[in-house]
Amino acid sequence: MGVNQVEAIGGTTRRFGQRLRDHGRILWALLLRELATRYGRDNLGFLWIIAEPLVFCGAVVILWKIVKPPFEHGLPIVPFVVTGYMPIILVRHMITQALTCVRSNGSLLYHRQISVLHLFIARLTLEFIGVSLAFAVVVGILILYGFMEPPKNLYLVYCGWLMLAWITTGLAMILGAIAETVVFAERFVAAFTYILVPASGTFYMVAWLPPQFREMVLLLPFLHPVEMVRSGFFGAAAPAYYHVGYAFTWGLGLIAFGLLLIQFVRNRVEIE
């Protein structure tokens, strides 16, 4: 390899590194702006990003603790509810925030360095961080007071949680892009997220279903990461059905389609 080739590769690497740093600074600035505009600087401020999903989950856990028996199919009811309800909170929060992503931050697009994709990544990242921290806090509190046992396989919990975020990111980008072009899309999405609650395994596990229905429900990509999370918490006590490759492929396809739609939204915003 000649000197010129080495210098060319070095120059390309430096330019690539500089672009990554530029994108990182933009995303960091957008994250801080989202925190300030949504939660303000008074009272709890940015802590609301954790407190909000924490309150929702806590209310559901208390309700189920009161009205349900201590065990559901041999699983303790409190950790079962937490491991089902926190994933659906992540999905609903990310999708809901994506619907108004461009509309709420459209003025920022006058800055040439900021793109529509930056807006989506910043907002979805903020939601992921907030719900993830809330999940960790509620699990930590319940373990501390003896209502839950520590996860049997923490690595599987992480993988399932990240896989859920991977799939949800793609779907959120698709629905967020559609919401910018279709007026009534938000009403459809609201109904869609409610349907996701019973469909995504929030209140059941695949092993509890009759065998003839299992293959059918496993077509739903959101069900696989939820099963992974529960398997990580309960281990052999909760036989789980999931396929990592299937869920990952669904997420990849959704993200690819979401990027195409975001490109269309960017062109539309620039035209307007």
Number of C-alpha atoms within 10 A of each C-alpha: 5 7 8 9 10 11 11 12 12 12 12 12 12 12 12 12 12 12 12 12 12 13 15 13 12 17 20 13 12 22 19 13 14 18 18 14 11 12 16 14 12 8 9 11 14 19 13 18 21 19 17 13 24 21 14 13 21 14 12 15 18 12 11 14 16 10 8 11 10 13 13 14 11 9 13 17 19 20 21 21 21 21 24 22 23 23 26 22 20 24 24 22 20 26 26 20 17 26 23 18 24 24 12 11 13 14 9 15 17 10 8 7 11 15 18 21 17 18 24 26 17 21 20 26 16 20 24 22 14 22 24 18 17 22 22 12 15 18 19 15 12 16 15 12 9 10 13 20 16 15 18 15 16 14 13 20 22 15 16 26 20 16 23 26 23 19 23 25 25 22 23 26 29 23 21 29 28 20 23 20 12 10 9 11 16 18 10 11 18 13 10 12 18 12 11 17 18 12 15 23 24 21 14 17 21 21 13 12 11 9 10 8 10 15 12 9 17 19 12 16 23 26 23 27 31 29 29 26 28 26 25 24 23 22 16 10 12 19 14 20 18 18 14 14 10 15 23 18 13 18 23 16 14 21 21 15 16 23 18 14 18 23 16 15 21 17 12 12 14 10 7 6
